[in-house]
Amino acid sequence: MSQETLRIQKISGHAGSVPGEDTQRQYKVAKLIDVTTCIGCKACEVACVEWNDMPFHETTFDNTYQTMPDTDWNYWNLIRFNEHQTADGTLMWLMRKDQCMHCAEPGCLEACPSDGAIVQYTNGIVDFQQDHCIGCGYCISGCPFNIPKFNKETKRVYKCTLCTDRVSEGLEPACIKSCPTGCLHFGSKEDMLQIANTRAKQLKEHYDFPNAGVYDPPGVGGTGVIYVLHDVTNTEAYGGLPQNPHVPWTVRLWKGPLKWLGNAAMIGGLLGLFAHYLRFGPKGREEDDLQPPQGARP
Amino acid sequence: MSQPDQLLPHGRVLRYAFHERAWHWVVGFSYIYLLLTGLAFWSPWLFWIAILLGGAPVSRMLHPWFGIIFAVGILQMYRMWSKQMHFEDVDRAWMQSMRHYIRNEDEKMPPAGRYNAGQKMLFWGFEICMVLMLVTGVIMWFPEYMPRNVILFLRLAVFVHASAALLTVGLFLIHVYMGVFAERGAFGSVIRGDVSLAFAKRYHPGWHREITGQPASPRK
């Protein structure tokens, strides 16, 4: 059995038990992005495209320092640029590295109907398996971060893998490797949280950012990508980072109550109709209709 | 081309003309494909159906096209039958006596016309659910074109599509049960087109009176 299979913790659209669940001793990994020291150089964007051998395509220039309007099926990592004015009138250039957040409770995996198209490894990485993807786009509706992107030619969905190929070989993701300022860190979630909290404390106490803090949203069970922000009370300013992301309520309602209600109704309906036939039988005998009793013209 | 309600020899009457039967099966077969592939996407425990039908990506590709066929068929049914499906006083009375119908005490039922209230509910249920599933289905067909700021539409579409589909499953189960198992002779009416006058008198006394001109006497 391959190590990869044994390291699978959750499988999308899967009936029965998960072969790798709790069989491996692995710590959760995390990527730490210190937004306060990002200079927006885009080295991570290039490294991502390079390492994953993705073709570049023409993009739209919108007069900002942002490479393209949104991430794409072949562009998993994008520095979102936002010119932000604080309450006291100070102008700030906010640069946020946007990519898959590798949620502990992934909405994409929850919504996916295809067996094995999305897996979560024991180390926390959420990975799409395009060979099992059916192109339904349910993951797009399930993601609170607008990450899965559809390829119209292959009819499959793509996103950041957190360089699971590199990580499984003991290497850090390509974006981390390329960062010149050291604003990107990679390691165990525990270590990354510690570094992040220390940095946030520093920003509060020495840099006049009283609202500085760590972004590790509990609504999705915490994420495998955490941010240090100057102001955690206004995450939306960082290129639309949701303040309190959740698996969408429509997905929860659909995969929760609707599913059980629907299953109960369908199975109950079948059993009920069968029971009705046993108890009451057919309404009339066709023989009577075909050969009416003599003298009783219909 | 034959006309419906035409009296035939051997005490039979033509209930469904050829084009009505044909459209019924356009809807029937497309619905069964949609049901099977839809169930595969509904539950991991039924995902094997999609594999049996040529693989899940193929099912995902064909499901919307069969949906279009289904929608056209249901629309055609609206054109053919909607005038006969208006709820009338006898239908309201029929609904109130439904417990007798369930117990096969058909002689205690108010005289239903060409369609009883249950059939009318089936008709309108499928019409409404078809519109819901068509609108939401088109949205889900092309998730890549849904702008992010209105992603709620896609999320709602997935939920409404599944809910409406579940309603049709209930209607479908009862419809198949009534047509194939409970009312002997009903299945033949959508295959060969005709039913016996006794069938008409037993289940649709109002209709029987219309086509024979005889008063509807209660069944012995």
Interface residues (C-beta under 8 A of the other chain):
Chain A: G13 H14 A15 D70 A111 P113 S114 D115 C133 I134 G135 C136 G137 Y138 I140 S141 N146 K149 F150 K152 K155 P248 T250 V251 L253 W254 L258 K259 L261 G262 N263 A265 M266 G269 L270 L273 H276 Y277 F280 G281 P282 K283 G284 R285 E286 D288 D289 L290 P292 A296 R297 P298
Chain B: G11 A40 F41 W42 S43 P44 W45 F47 A50 A56 P57 S59 R60 M61 I102 R103 N104 D106 M140 P143 E144 M146 R148 I151 L152 L154 R155 L156 A157 V158 F159 A162 S163 L166 V169 G170 L173 I174 Y177 F181 A182 E183 R184 G185 S196 L197 A198 F199 A200 K201 R202 Y203 K220
